[in-house]
Amino acid sequence: MTSPSRLAVRRNASPYLYGGEAAAVAQVLKSGQYGHSDITEKFERKVAAYLNVPEIVAVESGTAALHLALLAAGIGNGDEVVVPSLTFAASVQAIVAAGARPRFAETDPDTLCVTGASVLEALTPDTRAVMPVLYGGRAVDLTDAAPVLAGHNITVVEDAAQAFGSWHGDRKIGAFGASGTLTCFSFGPIKNLTCGQGGAVIPRTPQEAETIRLLRMLGIRQSQADRIRSTTYSVDTFGLRYPMSALNAAIGLAQLARFDQIEAKRPHLWRTYRDALAGIDGVALVDVDVEHTVPFNCVVRVRGRDAVFADLQSRGVGVGVHYPPNHLQAAFAPWHRPLPVTEQTAEEIMSLPFHPAMTEQDVSAVVDALRKAVAR
Ligand SMILES: *Cc1c(COP(=O)(O)O)cnc(C)c1O
């Protein structure tokens, strides 16, 4: 019972290392350049090439990416941002950090994503942005809401923290260019691609990229290299300190070089779950659109969730719940409104162990345990 395989199902999620990461970090440690450096810029160029976009701006985390994207879009005091309640608290805290107000929206129980209709229902005269969350890595299609959003000058800032590598039709997530969407990724520990910690904004224009770079580095325009050779520097605007460390960028570079393995493994693992789960009474799989998605997780809706969750936990199966709804959190009470679909969905969802080190046998073991737990 203690083979590596059995241990794998104890974890709900886990980073996946290819082997080159430690040496890459050691090299940066020896170099003495730990802040934003040419390694960070190399990571930016490699990610841009992977996405086939002109440039990206690497930052310290996905949360920082969302915060900066909102600021760059001019979102601030008094503005309202539509966001699903069913997301990681980071999405909502980024909105609050920008000085704006979250306006919580319902999600489709089958995908756990907002829809054009749920976004339109949530709009108010103060709405200045919409933040769809690409739950589980799947693209969110807002085509049917797009004319209304464009008509009211509402910016779409995608929380694609879970969606690195996924596609929206025949375009990679993030490769939207001037189409009006600002995309934010996370490279946190358990994300599809990890830097240890990290994130990125995909800007829509060169000017926007420049704005985000200024915001990321305390409003200082000069590069680190120029600053150390000068007697002064100029602080041009408001700014935060959100750079991506070269230590993190080095991990990301090692990961990106092998990312094709993840692009194959994660969909395979998800399909293995899908096939194994078919026909279990009282269990519905949340659909990630696996044809277009590098799945971040595998989530089911289960009748009697709390009992099933406790049973699986007690048997060492690393199930989780992502996420407790934000509109019910104390910190976000000022923006509470009733969301009956979300409240119902939140009582049913359960994330199964899902990470690339898992085998088909691990999936069988989890699904067997789930089948028994549901029957009990
Ligand atoms: C991980 C995540 C974030 C935050 O990213 P960090 O890099 O952890 O700051 C935001 N939104 C969602 C949906 C996430 O899964």
The ligand as an SDF file (V2000), in Angstrom:
LIG
                    3D

 15 15  0  0  0  0  0  0  0  0999 V2000
   -4.1070   29.9050   -8.9300 C   0  0  0  0  0  0  0  0  0  0  0  0
   -5.2300   30.8230   -9.2270 C   0  0  0  0  0  0  0  0  0  0  0  0
   -5.1140   32.2230   -9.0840 C   0  0  0  0  0  0  0  0  0  0  0  0
   -3.9440   32.9070   -8.4290 C   0  0  0  0  0  0  0  0  0  0  0  0
   -2.7080   32.5950   -8.9240 O   0  0  0  0  0  0  0  0  0  0  0  0
   -1.4280   32.7190   -7.9410 P   0  0  0  0  0  0  0  0  0  0  0  0
   -0.2820   32.5200   -8.8680 O   0  0  0  0  0  0  0  0  0  0  0  0
   -1.5850   31.6520   -6.9160 O   0  0  0  0  0  0  0  0  0  0  0  0
   -1.4690   34.0860   -7.3470 O   0  0  0  0  0  0  0  0  0  0  0  0
   -6.1650   33.0140   -9.4830 C   0  0  0  0  0  0  0  0  0  0  0  0
   -7.2830   32.4740   -9.9830 N   0  0  0  0  0  0  0  0  0  0  0  0
   -7.4450   31.1470  -10.1140 C   0  0  0  0  0  0  0  0  0  0  0  0
   -8.7150   30.6400  -10.7090 C   0  0  0  0  0  0  0  0  0  0  0  0
   -6.4330   30.2730   -9.7320 C   0  0  0  0  0  0  0  0  0  0  0  0
   -6.6120   28.9550   -9.8630 O   0  0  0  0  0  0  0  0  0  0  0  0
  1  2  1  0
  2  3  1  0
  2 14  2  0
  3  4  1  0
  3 10  2  0
  4  5  1  0
  5  6  1  0
  6  7  2  0
  6  8  1  0
  6  9  1  0
 10 11  1  0
 11 12  2  0
 12 13  1  0
 12 14  1  0
 14 15  1  0
M  END
$$$$
